[in-house]
């Protein structure tokens, strides 16, 4: 499965990137791994060959709001710096 990044380039889906982002919100490693796995399963089941970075962010945020609303707020406000 490929991910279309903001700049339009494609790269292989890597759930570790989701895990790392979730760890920055204060989730435990186990919570982050579980949530990233759940998101990955969702995208695999969608059977799409390419997904947009925004689809990933939206799904992860949706799942995170159910688990930890405070962490979801942190995740939603995070802006990656170059």
Beta strands, then each sheet from edge to edge (+ up, - down):
strand 1: 2-4
strand 2: 10-12
strand 3: 50-52
sheet 1: 2+ 1- 3-
end
